[in-house]
Amino acid sequence: MNSSPATYFGILNFLTFGISIIAAVLAIDMYGLMRVGQSGRTWRILVVSSVIFVLLQVLRMAAILLDLEIANELSQVVALIFAIAFAYAFYRQRTIYSHKSEDEDDESEDNGESDQ
C-alpha cells in the first residue's frame, strides 16, 4: 500500500475533528449541569474554547483537502484564540479555588481551629 504521509495526516485530522466535536458536545452538556455561579462562567469559556477548537480542525481539514493556503493561515490565528481562551478558563478556575481555599482557612480560624 503506497499511501503518502499527507494521507495519514488527513486521516489524523479527520479523527481529531470527530473527537473535538464529541468534546464540544460533552462540554455543552457539562455547562448544562454547572451553569450557575463562578464554575458556570468557567464552563461557558470552555464551551467556547471547544467550539473554537472544532473551527480550528475544520480550517486544518480545508487546508489539507482543498489545498487552501488562507485556511492554513487562518488556522494559526484560530489556534492562538483557542489557546488564549483555554488558558483564561483555567486561570478563572484556579482563581475560584484559591478564593474557596482562603475562605475555608478564614472559617477554620474563626471557629478556633488550628493546624497544631
Z-matrix of the N, CA and C atoms (Angstrom, degrees):
N
C 1 1.453
C 2 1.517 1 108.31
N 3 1.318 2 116.25 1 118.58
C 4 1.461 3 121.91 2 -178.17
C 5 1.514 4 110.21 3 -101.66
N 6 1.303 5 115.65 4 80.03
C 7 1.461 6 120.45 5 177.84
C 8 1.514 7 108.71 6 -100.08
N 9 1.303 8 114.58 7 136.21
C 10 1.455 9 118.90 8 179.57
C 11 1.527 10 110.39 9 -80.11
N 12 1.326 11 117.12 10 160.58
C 13 1.468 12 119.78 11 176.50
C 14 1.530 13 112.36 12 -59.51
N 15 1.337 14 116.84 13 -29.23
C 16 1.464 15 120.12 14 178.46
C 17 1.525 16 111.26 15 -63.59
N 18 1.339 17 116.99 16 -33.15
C 19 1.461 18 120.73 17 178.00
C 20 1.524 19 110.27 18 -65.35
N 21 1.328 20 116.52 19 -45.98
C 22 1.461 21 120.03 20 177.95
C 23 1.530 22 110.92 21 -63.70
N 24 1.327 23 115.87 22 -39.46
C 25 1.454 24 120.95 23 178.51
C 26 1.529 25 110.16 24 -62.53
N 27 1.317 26 117.30 25 -40.73
C 28 1.460 27 121.34 26 177.62
C 29 1.521 28 112.07 27 -64.83
N 30 1.328 29 116.62 28 -41.74
C 31 1.468 30 120.97 29 178.68
C 32 1.530 31 110.20 30 -64.40
N 33 1.323 32 116.56 31 -43.37
C 34 1.467 33 119.87 32 177.97
C 35 1.526 34 111.73 33 -62.15
N 36 1.330 35 116.61 34 -41.03
C 37 1.468 36 119.64 35 177.50
C 38 1.518 37 111.29 36 -64.87
N 39 1.325 38 117.26 37 -39.01
C 40 1.459 39 120.42 38 178.71
C 41 1.529 40 110.45 39 -64.80
N 42 1.335 41 117.41 40 -42.94
C 43 1.468 42 121.04 41 177.50
C 44 1.532 43 111.00 42 -63.39
N 45 1.328 44 116.52 43 -42.26
C 46 1.465 45 120.53 44 178.09
C 47 1.518 46 110.55 45 -62.87
N 48 1.315 47 116.67 46 -39.42
C 49 1.462 48 121.13 47 177.49
C 50 1.530 49 110.57 48 -60.65
N 51 1.323 50 116.61 49 -47.03
C 52 1.466 51 120.30 50 -179.83
C 53 1.519 52 112.48 51 -63.03
N 54 1.322 53 116.25 52 -43.32
C 55 1.464 54 119.84 53 179.17
C 56 1.525 55 110.57 54 -67.70
N 57 1.328 56 117.71 55 -35.80
C 58 1.467 57 119.45 56 179.25
C 59 1.527 58 111.28 57 -67.47
N 60 1.325 59 117.81 58 -32.19
C 61 1.467 60 119.80 59 175.50
C 62 1.531 61 109.54 60 -67.00
N 63 1.327 62 117.06 61 -42.14
C 64 1.465 63 120.08 62 177.24
C 65 1.531 64 109.90 63 -61.11
N 66 1.331 65 116.97 64 -43.38
C 67 1.465 66 120.52 65 179.30
C 68 1.531 67 111.00 66 -62.82
N 69 1.333 68 117.46 67 -39.12
C 70 1.471 69 120.38 68 178.71
C 71 1.524 70 110.68 69 -64.58
N 72 1.319 71 116.75 70 -42.14
C 73 1.472 72 120.55 71 178.75
C 74 1.530 73 110.04 72 -63.39
N 75 1.333 74 117.10 73 -43.22
C 76 1.464 75 120.53 74 178.10
C 77 1.527 76 111.77 75 -64.27
N 78 1.333 77 117.28 76 -38.75
C 79 1.464 78 120.51 77 178.28
C 80 1.525 79 110.82 78 -64.88
N 81 1.321 80 116.69 79 -40.16
C 82 1.464 81 120.46 80 177.81
C 83 1.521 82 109.78 81 -64.82
N 84 1.326 83 117.04 82 -40.24
C 85 1.463 84 121.07 83 177.45
C 86 1.528 85 111.11 84 -63.83
N 87 1.322 86 117.29 85 -43.48
C 88 1.467 87 120.91 86 177.81
C 89 1.527 88 110.74 87 -63.33
N 90 1.322 89 116.88 88 -38.05
C 91 1.465 90 119.57 89 177.78
C 92 1.530 91 109.77 90 -61.57
N 93 1.322 92 116.52 91 -37.62
C 94 1.458 93 120.19 92 177.52
C 95 1.517 94 112.24 93 -61.34
N 96 1.325 95 116.41 94 -32.06
C 97 1.464 96 120.74 95 179.09
C 98 1.525 97 112.55 96 -82.11
N 99 1.329 98 116.70 97 -30.51
C 100 1.463 99 120.52 98 -172.04
C 101 1.528 100 112.18 99 -123.45
N 102 1.306 101 118.19 100 39.88
C 103 1.452 102 119.81 101 -172.52
C 104 1.523 103 114.66 102 -82.63
N 105 1.309 104 118.61 103 0.98
C 106 1.451 105 120.55 104 -178.53
C 107 1.524 106 110.27 105 -103.29
N 108 1.301 107 116.09 106 153.23
C 109 1.454 108 122.25 107 174.36
C 110 1.506 109 113.93 108 71.76
N 111 1.324 110 113.54 109 -165.23
C 112 1.465 111 120.80 110 -177.94
C 113 1.525 112 112.11 111 -64.89
N 114 1.329 113 117.54 112 -38.70
C 115 1.463 114 119.98 113 179.25
C 116 1.522 115 111.14 114 -63.60
N 117 1.316 116 116.51 115 -35.90
C 118 1.457 117 120.22 116 177.63
C 119 1.514 118 112.09 117 -62.00
N 120 1.315 119 116.33 118 -39.15
C 121 1.470 120 119.75 119 177.84
C 122 1.519 121 110.80 120 -65.14
N 123 1.320 122 115.85 121 -38.78
C 124 1.461 123 119.48 122 177.73
C 125 1.523 124 110.70 123 -65.00
N 126 1.333 125 117.07 124 -42.26
C 127 1.465 126 119.73 125 179.19
C 128 1.512 127 111.62 126 -65.97
N 129 1.317 128 117.30 127 -31.71
C 130 1.465 129 119.96 128 176.03
C 131 1.528 130 109.45 129 -61.28
N 132 1.328 131 116.54 130 -42.77
C 133 1.465 132 120.78 131 177.93
C 134 1.523 133 110.52 132 -65.03
N 135 1.329 134 117.12 133 -39.93
C 136 1.464 135 120.27 134 178.52
C 137 1.528 136 112.01 135 -65.76
N 138 1.343 137 116.87 136 -35.60
C 139 1.471 138 119.76 137 176.04
C 140 1.524 139 109.49 138 -63.89
N 141 1.319 140 116.76 139 -46.02
C 142 1.468 141 120.08 140 178.25
C 143 1.521 142 109.90 141 -61.09
N 144 1.327 143 116.93 142 -41.84
C 145 1.472 144 120.48 143 178.28
C 146 1.520 145 111.76 144 -60.44
N 147 1.323 146 116.88 145 -41.96
C 148 1.464 147 119.39 146 -179.08
C 149 1.526 148 111.26 147 -67.95
N 150 1.317 149 117.46 148 -36.06
C 151 1.474 150 120.14 149 176.08
C 152 1.531 151 110.03 150 -67.56
N 153 1.319 152 117.14 151 -38.61
C 154 1.465 153 120.52 152 176.30
C 155 1.530 154 109.80 153 -62.34
N 156 1.332 155 116.79 154 -39.05
C 157 1.458 156 120.22 155 178.70
C 158 1.531 157 111.24 156 -64.63
N 159 1.326 158 117.21 157 -39.22
C 160 1.468 159 120.41 158 176.02
C 161 1.533 160 109.54 159 -61.37
N 162 1.334 161 116.48 160 -44.01
C 163 1.469 162 120.43 161 177.67
C 164 1.526 163 110.31 162 -60.30
N 165 1.311 164 116.70 163 -40.30
C 166 1.460 165 121.00 164 177.61
C 167 1.527 166 110.61 165 -59.14
N 168 1.317 167 116.76 166 -43.94
C 169 1.462 168 120.42 167 -179.94
C 170 1.530 169 111.63 168 -66.76
N 171 1.329 170 116.91 169 -36.67
C 172 1.475 171 120.46 170 176.54
C 173 1.523 172 109.55 171 -62.14
N 174 1.322 173 116.53 172 -44.75
C 175 1.464 174 119.67 173 179.30
C 176 1.528 175 111.51 174 -63.85
N 177 1.315 176 117.12 175 -40.02
C 178 1.467 177 119.88 176 179.17
C 179 1.522 178 111.28 177 -66.92
N 180 1.341 179 116.53 178 -37.92
C 181 1.468 180 118.84 179 176.59
C 182 1.520 181 110.63 180 -66.48
N 183 1.334 182 117.19 181 -39.70
C 184 1.467 183 120.19 182 177.70
C 185 1.521 184 110.71 183 -63.29
N 186 1.319 185 116.58 184 -38.90
C 187 1.461 186 119.79 185 178.73
C 188 1.530 187 111.40 186 -63.66
N 189 1.336 188 116.14 187 -36.18
C 190 1.469 189 119.62 188 -178.85
C 191 1.520 190 111.39 189 -80.16
N 192 1.330 191 116.28 190 -51.48
C 193 1.461 192 120.29 191 -173.05
C 194 1.525 193 113.34 192 -74.29
N 195 1.322 194 116.75 193 -38.52
C 196 1.459 195 120.51 194 -176.03
C 197 1.525 196 112.71 195 -102.63
N 198 1.332 197 115.54 196 -2.10
C 199 1.463 198 121.87 197 -179.15
C 200 1.539 199 111.13 198 52.69
N 201 1.341 200 114.98 199 48.58
C 202 1.457 201 120.84 200 178.89
C 203 1.523 202 109.98 201 -96.65
N 204 1.298 203 116.79 202 116.65
C 205 1.464 204 120.71 203 179.78
C 206 1.530 205 111.03 204 -68.32
N 207 1.334 206 117.13 205 -36.25
C 208 1.466 207 120.51 206 179.99
C 209 1.533 208 110.64 207 -63.01
N 210 1.325 209 117.40 208 -34.18
C 211 1.466 210 120.76 209 177.89
C 212 1.517 211 110.28 210 -66.06
N 213 1.314 212 116.29 211 -38.07
C 214 1.465 213 120.19 212 177.68
C 215 1.524 214 110.74 213 -65.12
N 216 1.327 215 117.15 214 -42.12
C 217 1.462 216 121.26 215 179.02
C 218 1.523 217 111.31 216 -67.66
N 219 1.331 218 116.86 217 -42.00
C 220 1.465 219 120.10 218 178.55
C 221 1.527 220 111.79 219 -65.60
N 222 1.328 221 116.23 220 -32.57
C 223 1.459 222 118.83 221 -179.67
C 224 1.528 223 111.02 222 -63.86
N 225 1.319 224 117.27 223 -30.56
C 226 1.465 225 120.06 224 176.99
C 227 1.531 226 111.02 225 -66.95
N 228 1.327 227 117.09 226 -40.44
C 229 1.466 228 121.32 227 178.42
C 230 1.526 229 109.97 228 -67.49
N 231 1.325 230 116.74 229 -44.06
C 232 1.466 231 120.95 230 179.88
C 233 1.532 232 110.32 231 -65.04
N 234 1.324 233 117.81 232 -37.07
C 235 1.465 234 121.00 233 177.33
C 236 1.526 235 110.93 234 -62.45
N 237 1.322 236 116.97 235 -39.34
C 238 1.463 237 120.65 236 177.33
C 239 1.529 238 110.93 237 -65.00
N 240 1.328 239 117.47 238 -44.04
C 241 1.463 240 121.45 239 178.69
C 242 1.524 241 110.19 240 -62.78
N 243 1.334 242 116.75 241 -41.42
C 244 1.467 243 120.94 242 177.04
C 245 1.522 244 110.74 243 -59.75
N 246 1.318 245 117.07 244 -47.72
C 247 1.466 246 120.99 245 -178.04
C 248 1.530 247 111.11 246 -62.65
N 249 1.322 248 117.08 247 -39.86
C 250 1.462 249 120.67 248 178.87
C 251 1.528 250 110.49 249 -65.18
N 252 1.328 251 117.10 250 -46.89
C 253 1.470 252 120.80 251 -179.55
C 254 1.523 253 111.00 252 -63.57
N 255 1.310 254 116.98 253 -41.78
C 256 1.460 255 121.86 254 -179.39
C 257 1.532 256 110.85 255 -64.38
N 258 1.320 257 116.20 256 -46.49
C 259 1.465 258 120.60 257 178.60
C 260 1.531 259 110.93 258 -63.32
N 261 1.333 260 116.66 259 -39.41
C 262 1.460 261 120.36 260 179.71
C 263 1.532 262 110.68 261 -64.85
N 264 1.313 263 117.62 262 -38.62
C 265 1.468 264 120.63 263 178.56
C 266 1.526 265 110.49 264 -63.18
N 267 1.317 266 117.09 265 -43.14
C 268 1.464 267 119.36 266 178.13
C 269 1.526 268 111.27 267 -67.90
N 270 1.312 269 117.25 268 -36.07
C 271 1.464 270 120.36 269 176.36
C 272 1.529 271 110.34 270 -61.80
N 273 1.333 272 116.39 271 -45.68
C 274 1.470 273 119.91 272 178.83
C 275 1.520 274 110.89 273 -61.73
N 276 1.317 275 117.02 274 -42.71
C 277 1.461 276 120.25 275 -179.56
C 278 1.525 277 110.71 276 -64.22
N 279 1.312 278 116.79 277 -41.41
C 280 1.460 279 120.29 278 177.59
C 281 1.521 280 110.70 279 -62.92
N 282 1.311 281 117.67 280 -41.20
C 283 1.461 282 121.96 281 178.05
C 284 1.520 283 110.72 282 -61.45
N 285 1.323 284 116.39 283 -42.39
C 286 1.471 285 120.43 284 179.14
C 287 1.523 286 110.20 285 -60.03
N 288 1.335 287 117.03 286 -48.86
C 289 1.456 288 120.06 287 -176.87
C 290 1.523 289 112.72 288 -71.23
N 291 1.326 290 117.26 289 -31.74
C 292 1.463 291 117.62 290 178.23
C 293 1.524 292 110.30 291 -69.96
N 294 1.345 293 117.90 292 -33.97
C 295 1.464 294 120.48 293 175.38
C 296 1.528 295 111.06 294 -69.17
N 297 1.324 296 117.26 295 -38.40
C 298 1.469 297 120.43 296 177.63
C 299 1.517 298 110.18 297 -63.44
N 300 1.315 299 116.94 298 -40.83
C 301 1.457 300 120.95 299 179.51
C 302 1.522 301 110.67 300 -64.02
N 303 1.325 302 117.51 301 -41.89
C 304 1.463 303 121.38 302 177.71
C 305 1.520 304 110.93 303 -64.15
N 306 1.347 305 116.84 304 -41.23
C 307 1.462 306 120.73 305 178.60
C 308 1.522 307 111.11 306 -63.43
N 309 1.332 308 117.55 307 -40.55
C 310 1.462 309 121.35 308 179.05
C 311 1.525 310 110.77 309 -66.13
N 312 1.354 311 116.60 310 -38.92
C 313 1.460 312 119.90 311 177.22
C 314 1.526 313 111.02 312 -64.26
N 315 1.345 314 116.44 313 -40.58
C 316 1.457 315 120.69 314 178.29
C 317 1.522 316 111.27 315 -63.99
N 318 1.330 317 117.11 316 -40.51
C 319 1.463 318 121.03 317 179.28
C 320 1.519 319 111.13 318 -64.70
N 321 1.334 320 117.42 319 -41.71
C 322 1.466 321 119.57 320 -179.01
C 323 1.523 322 110.62 321 -67.19
N 324 1.334 323 117.65 322 -34.65
C 325 1.463 324 120.42 323 176.46
C 326 1.522 325 110.61 324 -69.06
N 327 1.336 326 117.29 325 -38.04
C 328 1.465 327 121.40 326 179.06
C 329 1.524 328 111.45 327 -66.47
N 330 1.318 329 117.11 328 -31.73
C 331 1.467 330 121.38 329 -179.66
C 332 1.518 331 112.01 330 -84.51
N 333 1.300 332 117.84 331 1.22
C 334 1.461 333 121.53 332 178.06
C 335 1.511 334 113.76 333 82.00
N 336 1.306 335 118.07 334 13.11
C 337 1.444 336 121.65 335 179.22
C 338 1.526 337 108.53 336 -82.82
N 339 1.293 338 115.96 337 148.40
C 340 1.460 339 119.95 338 176.36
C 341 1.521 340 108.57 339 -136.99
N 342 1.322 341 115.02 340 167.86
C 343 1.459 342 120.87 341 -178.21
C 344 1.520 343 111.57 342 -87.71
N 345 1.318 344 119.28 343 1.85
C 346 1.469 345 121.86 344 -175.76
C 347 1.493 346 112.25 345 -77.93
